[in-house]
Amino acid sequence: MNKADLVAEVSKVVASKRMAEKAVACILGAISKALKKGQAVTLVGFGTFSVGRRKARVGRNPRTGKEIKIPARKVPKFTAGKALKNAVK
């Protein structure tokens, strides 16, 4: 399922597809904004979006084989909730 499919599903509940697009964009924007601030977003029964840390490490340039340092960085992370895990089983 992609964003367009999600909008189509939401449009079955709301009055129009345009309203569904705005609703999906608003939800995704709110999640992104919270993650940028370093906050976790918990949707009970669904899961938690949070910010994880990836450690600095040494990698290799695939073209030259030369070692390069890859810096530490923040990455988005999702942990599925119990209800979602049970629904997928």
C-alpha angles and dihedrals in degrees: 000000000000133000093276091053090049091051089050091053093048091047089063088066103036128057100259145009090245090058090048091052090051092048094050092045091049093050094047091045092051091050091048092048092051092049091050088056090051094250125137120233114214121193105188111234092011109059149263129281112205143156117260130189125236113205123236112262144170117257137171132246102238093213099050103019088229117147116248132186114240110203126228114266145176118253133187114252134191126200115191118231124235095258092051092048091051092047091054095050 
